[in-house]
Amino acid sequence: MKISARNQLKGTVREIELGMITAEVTIALEGGGEITSVITKKAVENLGITVGKKVYAVIKSTEVMVAVD
């Protein structure tokens, strides 16, 4: 896989919650932690995403916000 995004986090799909149109995919990251992404249900099907599959969380953003109470 070649992609221009620098933030590529390798992990394993831990959980998939399918909705009518979208899916919430939770990825256990190598080195600890986890990240959750909301993608279309069709994308889950087209990419063959299943629990236990090795995947990359690719983050492409121009900014990261931090907030406190």
C-alpha positions as a Markdown table, in Angstrom:
| # | Residue | x | y | z |
|---|---|---|---|---|
| 1 | Met | 0.0 | 0.0 | 0.0 |
| 2 | Lys | 1.3 | 3.4 | -0.9 |
| 3 | Ile | -0.5 | 6.5 | 0.4 |
| 4 | Ser | 0.6 | 10.1 | 1.0 |
| 5 | Ala | -0.9 | 10.4 | 4.5 |
| 6 | Arg | 1.8 | 10.2 | 7.1 |
| 7 | Asn | -0.4 | 9.2 | 10.0 |
| 8 | Gln | -0.8 | 5.5 | 9.4 |
| 9 | Leu | -1.6 | 3.4 | 12.5 |
| 10 | Lys | -1.4 | -0.3 | 12.1 |
| 11 | Gly | -3.7 | -2.5 | 14.2 |
| 12 | Thr | -6.3 | -5.3 | 14.3 |
| 13 | Val | -10.1 | -4.9 | 14.1 |
| 14 | Arg | -11.4 | -5.6 | 17.6 |
| 15 | Glu | -15.1 | -4.8 | 17.0 |
| 16 | Ile | -17.6 | -3.8 | 14.3 |
| 17 | Glu | -21.0 | -2.3 | 15.0 |
| 18 | Leu | -23.1 | -2.3 | 11.9 |
| 19 | Gly | -25.9 | 0.2 | 11.5 |
| 20 | Met | -28.3 | 0.7 | 8.6 |
| 21 | Ile | -25.8 | 2.9 | 6.6 |
| 22 | Thr | -22.7 | 3.3 | 8.7 |
| 23 | Ala | -20.4 | 1.0 | 10.7 |
| 24 | Glu | -18.3 | 1.8 | 13.8 |
| 25 | Val | -15.0 | 0.0 | 13.5 |
| 26 | Thr | -12.8 | -0.3 | 16.6 |
| 27 | Ile | -9.1 | -1.0 | 15.9 |
| 28 | Ala | -6.7 | -2.2 | 18.6 |
| 29 | Leu | -3.4 | -0.5 | 17.8 |
| 30 | Glu | 0.0 | -2.1 | 17.9 |
| 31 | Gly | 1.8 | -0.8 | 21.0 |
| 32 | Gly | -1.5 | -0.3 | 22.9 |
| 33 | Gly | -4.5 | 1.9 | 22.7 |
| 34 | Glu | -7.4 | 1.8 | 20.3 |
| 35 | Ile | -9.1 | 4.0 | 17.8 |
| 36 | Thr | -12.6 | 4.0 | 16.4 |
| 37 | Ser | -13.7 | 5.0 | 12.9 |
| 38 | Val | -17.2 | 5.5 | 11.5 |
| 39 | Ile | -17.3 | 4.5 | 7.9 |
| 40 | Thr | -20.0 | 3.4 | 5.5 |
| 41 | Lys | -21.4 | -0.2 | 5.8 |
| 42 | Lys | -20.6 | -0.5 | 2.1 |
| 43 | Ala | -16.9 | 0.3 | 2.7 |
| 44 | Val | -16.8 | -2.5 | 5.4 |
| 45 | Glu | -18.2 | -4.9 | 2.8 |
| 46 | Asn | -16.0 | -3.7 | -0.1 |
| 47 | Leu | -12.8 | -3.9 | 1.9 |
| 48 | Gly | -13.7 | -7.2 | 3.5 |
| 49 | Ile | -13.2 | -5.8 | 7.0 |
| 50 | Thr | -13.8 | -8.4 | 9.7 |
| 51 | Val | -13.0 | -8.8 | 13.4 |
| 52 | Gly | -9.4 | -10.0 | 13.7 |
| 53 | Lys | -8.3 | -8.5 | 10.3 |
| 54 | Lys | -5.1 | -6.5 | 10.2 |
| 55 | Val | -5.8 | -2.9 | 9.0 |
| 56 | Tyr | -4.4 | 0.6 | 9.0 |
| 57 | Ala | -6.1 | 3.6 | 10.5 |
| 58 | Val | -5.1 | 6.4 | 8.2 |
| 59 | Ile | -5.5 | 9.9 | 9.6 |
| 60 | Lys | -5.4 | 12.9 | 7.2 |
| 61 | Ser | -6.1 | 16.2 | 8.9 |
| 62 | Thr | -4.7 | 19.7 | 8.9 |
| 63 | Glu | -5.2 | 20.2 | 12.6 |
| 64 | Val | -5.8 | 18.3 | 15.8 |
| 65 | Met | -7.8 | 20.1 | 18.5 |
| 66 | Val | -7.4 | 19.7 | 22.3 |
| 67 | Ala | -10.1 | 20.8 | 24.7 |
| 68 | Val | -10.5 | 20.8 | 28.5 |
| 69 | Asp | -13.4 | 21.7 | 30.8 |
